[in-house]
Every structure is written in C-alpha cells, then in structure tokens.
Amino acid sequence: MIVNISSGIGDLRPLDRSAGRAAASNNRVGYATTKAALNRMTNALAPELAADNIAAICVAPGFTRTELVDLLGERGFVDPDAAHDMSVPVDAVVGVILADDPLRYAGQVVQAKGFAEDA
C-alpha cells in the first residue's frame, strides 16, 4: 500500500481574493503544484498497481491544528479554533491502511474529515 499525504491546496479551485492576507499566504505556487501533481500521480498509478493488489491512495488532512496553525493564529492569519484535531488525519490514514478492502480507495484523494465522519 502507498499512502500519500496531500493537501486541499492541490485541488483545482479559483483563488478566494475576499479572504485578504490569509488567502495570499496560502497561494504558494510550488506547494500547490506539487500537491496537485501528487494527487494526479496517485490517480494515474492506482490502476497499474491494483493489478498487483497494491492500493495507492492520497489522504488530504484538511485544516488541522498544528504548531504552525497556532503561530498563524497569533498573527491573525487563521482561526486555530476552526481547525480539527490531529487525530482526524491520523484516523483517516490508519482507517485506509486497515480497511477490509483498501483497493476501494485506490486512486482517490480521501478527505480526512469526511472519512472520519463516514467510518
């Protein structure tokens, strides 16, 4: 099994200019590009690996409470209380690894919060 850690910044979506400085701080071209490439690579690689019973999956942790989120909160860029606990992405990664049939997630970008709520 291959579990890649992605990010919502790799999703194709228009830039939200109404969010001001916080949106600008999240508009990191290199980071967004590599996460989008990771998502696509996982999607493209999954069918090839599935033939050998290997699941390639991405997990997107979502807005997770970390030390960086706390620092950005101190500077007024984000609301740390809006972030979910680190257990959410951890539970998603463990959930896909221990799934009865991990191949059902192959090629997908699994959203950690949604996965945790559905599990």
C-alpha positions in Angstrom: 0.0 0.0 0.0 1.1 3.5 -0.8 -0.4 6.4 1.2 0.5 9.9 0.1 -0.3 12.9 2.2 -1.9 15.6 0.0 -3.5 18.9 0.7 -6.6 20.8 -0.3 -4.4 23.4 -1.9 -3.7 20.9 -4.7 -7.4 21.0 -5.7 -8.4 23.0 -8.7 -10.4 25.9 -7.5 -10.5 29.7 -8.0 -8.5 31.9 -5.7 -10.6 33.5 -3.0 -9.5 37.1 -3.0 -12.0 38.1 -0.4 -10.0 36.4 2.4 -7.2 39.0 2.0 -3.8 38.3 3.5 -4.8 34.8 4.7 -5.6 33.7 1.1 -2.4 35.3 -0.2 -0.3 33.4 2.4 -1.9 30.1 1.1 -1.2 30.9 -2.6 2.1 29.1 -2.7 2.6 28.1 -6.3 5.3 25.5 -5.8 3.5 23.8 -2.9 0.1 23.8 -4.7 1.7 22.5 -7.9 3.4 19.6 -6.1 0.3 18.6 -4.2 -1.8 18.7 -7.4 0.9 16.5 -9.1 0.9 14.1 -6.2 -2.9 13.8 -6.4 -2.7 13.1 -10.2 0.2 10.7 -9.9 -1.7 8.7 -7.3 -4.8 8.7 -9.5 -2.8 7.6 -12.6 -0.6 5.0 -10.8 -3.5 3.3 -8.9 -4.8 1.1 -11.9 -1.3 -0.1 -12.6 -0.6 -1.1 -9.0 -4.1 -2.5 -8.4 -3.2 -5.4 -10.8 -0.6 -6.4 -8.2 -3.1 -5.9 -5.3 -1.3 -2.6 -4.2 -3.5 0.3 -3.3 -2.2 3.9 -4.0 -4.2 6.4 -2.0 -3.9 10.1 -1.1 -5.1 11.4 2.2 -5.8 15.2 2.5 -5.7 16.1 6.2 -7.7 19.3 5.9 -7.4 22.2 8.3 -5.6 20.5 11.1 -4.5 22.1 14.4 -0.7 22.1 14.4 2.0 24.4 15.8 2.1 26.3 12.5 -1.7 26.9 12.7 -1.2 28.3 16.3 1.6 30.6 15.0 -0.5 31.8 12.1 -3.4 32.3 14.5 -1.2 34.5 16.7 -0.5 36.7 13.7 -4.2 36.9 12.7 -4.0 34.8 9.5 -6.2 31.9 10.6 -8.6 30.9 13.4 -6.9 28.0 15.2 -10.1 27.0 16.9 -11.6 26.3 13.4 -9.0 23.6 12.9 -9.7 19.9 13.7 -7.5 17.8 16.0 -4.5 15.9 14.6 -6.4 12.7 15.4 -8.7 13.3 12.4 -6.0 12.8 9.7 -4.3 10.1 11.7 -7.5 8.1 12.0 -8.0 8.5 8.2 -4.6 7.1 7.4 -5.0 4.2 9.8 -8.5 3.7 8.5 -7.4 3.3 4.9 -4.5 1.0 5.9 -6.7 -1.2 8.0 -9.7 -1.2 5.6 -11.1 -4.6 4.7 -10.5 -3.7 1.0 -8.1 -0.8 0.7 -8.3 -1.1 -3.1 -11.7 0.5 -2.9 -9.9 3.8 -2.1 -7.2 3.3 -4.8 -6.5 6.4 -6.9 -8.7 8.6 -4.6 -7.9 11.7 -2.6 -9.5 10.8 0.7 -10.6 13.8 2.7 -9.7 13.0 6.3 -12.6 14.8 8.0 -15.2 13.2 5.7 -13.5 9.8 6.0 -13.6 10.0 9.8 -17.2 11.0 9.8 -18.2 8.1 7.5 -16.2 5.5 9.3 
